[in-house]
Amino acid sequence: MSTIRRHIDDIKEKISNFHPTDDLNVPEEFILEKMNQVRETLIRREIETGKSLDEYYQFDCCYEIKCQKTACKINGITFTADKALYYIDTPEFIPGIDKPISFLGDQDGRQYSRLSFSGFINQLFLGAAGTLPAYTIVGNKIWIKNPTVSGKVFACMNVLKKDPQNPCQDWDVPYPVPSRYNLELLVTKDILSSYGIYIDDNSDNKDDRIVTAQAYKQQQQAKKKDD
């Protein structure tokens, strides 16, 4: 699985192959934005055909466990709760995904159980099970009970995110998509078309703004031989 940076470098190279002059400078952030849009489209296609989304999930351990003290003021006196509430700011999920998180736990591999909101509120009454790490998602926060936070301020998640580089901001991590070829071809076509240059699967048009898919494949084969 290629990294974000590798995908961006490859797409920039493909763009330069189809547009060899140096007057087309595509910002890397724009390429990443297009990658995320194409990836979301591919995910929706997989859902429509009933295929597994496993290869679109991403495992990271950069989710900060934050602490929130609760307090209220009565007659000018502030009362603070004995215990703090723990939460994680959720990354942006792709709308319509039923289970965006397949794992949430600590860096030692201990998994937290996901509960409904009512189950989370009533966990105290579950006996021994009520002391186990658990979480629920409310709005843009993941609320956690009994986290194993001793000496640990970050949790791990295997999650299907809208933007794979958020919140870790690391371009050297694998970009979660099954087919490198499909992603890069579709992103290249999308970016070139926005500049009035088209990759056409069937066209034999002599317009130099149109690049046939056959020419694209020949270019890729030549690149593999060079490698």
N, C-alpha and C positions, 0 to 999 in steps of 0.2 A: 504494500500500500504506500503510495507516494505521499510526501509531505506537502503541506500547503505551498511552501516555497518552491518545491520542485514542479508542482503543477503550474504555478505562475510563470516560472522560467520557461517551461515547455510551451505554454500558450503564447508567451511573448515571442518565442522563436518561430512558432507557426505563423503568427501574425506577420513577422518580418519576412518569412518565406513567401507569403502571398502578397505582401506589400513591401517590396525590397527597398523603397526609398526611406529616408530617415525623417520624413515629415509627419509620421504617424507615431506619436508618443502616447501610449495608453497607460494611465496610472495603474500601479499595482493594486491599489485599493478598489479601483473600478473592476479589475479582473476578478478579485476575490468576491466582490458583490455579485458579479455575473455567475461565478462558480456556485455560490449559495443559491441563487435563483434556479439555475439548471438542476442542481442537486435536489431541490424541493420538488421540481417538476418530475424528476426521475422517481422520487419516493412516491408521489401520488400515482404514477403509472404502475409501480409495483403493488400498491394497495388495490388498484382496480383489477389487476390480474391475480391477486391473491398470493403474491410471492412474499417470501420472508424479508424483513427489514433489518435483519441482524447486522449486516455489513455496513449499515448506515449509522449504527450506534458508535459512541466514542467514550472511551474510558479515560477519565482525568481525576487527579487528586488535588485540585486547586480551588475547591469550593470552601470558602471560609465559613466556619461555624461562628455565628455572632451571638452575643449575649444581650438580652433586653431585660432590664429590671423594671418591674411594674410598681407603680405607686399611685396613691390617690390622696387628695387633700380634703380634710374634713374640719370645718371650723378653724381654718388657718393652720392646722397641724397636718404634716405630711406623713402618711403611713406607707412604708415600703414592704413589699412582699418578702417572705423569707427566702424563697427560691427564685431563680432567674428563669426566663424563657429562652430557649435556644432556637435559632433559625438559620436558614441559608437562603440567600436571594436566588430565586430560580433563574437559570438561563432562559432565553426566549425559546419556547417550544414551537414546533410546527403545528398550526391549528388542525384539529381533526384526528390527531394521533392518540389512540386510546391509552397506550402505556408508554409514555415518553421516557420513563426511568425503569430500567430492568435491574439495576443494582444501586443501592445507596448504603454506604457503610464507612467504617474507618479504614485507615491505611494498612491495618493488619488483616484485612479481609473479612472482618465481622460485619455481617449484613444487618441492616435495620429493617424492621417489618413495616410495610405500608398499611395504614389503617384509614378507614373512612373518618370523616370529621367526628361523628358521634362516637365511633369506637375509640378515637384518640382522646376525647373528653372523658370517656368512662373507663379508660385503661386502668385507673387506680383500683377498680373493683374486680380486676382479673386475677387476683392472688399473685402467685409467683410470676406469672406471665406479665403482670403489670409493671414489673421491674426491668423488663427487657427493652432495649433500644427500639424506638418506633418513630414513625413520622407520618405526617399528613400534609397535603398540599392545599393551601388556601390562597387564592389570588396569585400574587407573585412571590410568595414565600413558602418555604418548606419548613414547617414547625417540627421540632424534634423533642422527644422525651427520652430521658435516661441515656443521653449520648455518652460514649466512652471518650470523654474529652480530656482526660488527665494527660497533660503534656502534649495534647494534639489540638490544633486549631483549624485543621482542614479535614474535610470529608472527601470520600471518593464516590464518583458516580459513573455508571455506564448509561449514557443518556443520548437520546436523539434530539439534537439541537438544531435550531434554525441557522445559527451561525457557529460552525465548529470551532472557531478561534476565540469565542467568548465563553467564560471570562479569562481564560488562561493567557490570551494574547501571545501565543507562541506559534510562529510560522514554520517551526521545524518539527512539528508533530504530524503524524499521519492524518491525511484528510479522508474521512470515512465515506468512501464511495466504492462500489464493487468494480466498476469498469473505468479505468483511467482513460482508455481510448474514447469511450462515449462522452465522458465529461469534457475532455479537452476539445474534441471535435465540435460538440454543441456550443461550448463557450466561444471557441474561435469563430464559428459561423455567426453567432449572435453579435459578437463585438464587431466583426468585419461588416456585417449588414448595417450596423448603426453608423458606419462610415461610408456607406454606399458601395461596399464590395461584397459580392455574394458567392457562396459555394453552392453550386447547383448539382444535384445528383445525376441529372439526365441531360442537361443542356449541352449542345455543341456550339453555342453562341460564341462568336469570336471576340466579343467585347472583353477587354482585358480586366474588367471589374468582376467577371464571373469565373470562378475556379471550379472545375468539375470534380466530383468525388473521386473519379479515377486518377486525376492528376494529384489529388490529395494523397491517395493510397501509394502512388508511385513515389511521391516525395517521402512518405514515411518509410517505405522499403529502402530507399536510398540512404536515409538516415541510419537505419538499422545496420546496413552494410558498413557505413562509416564507423559505427560504434564497434 
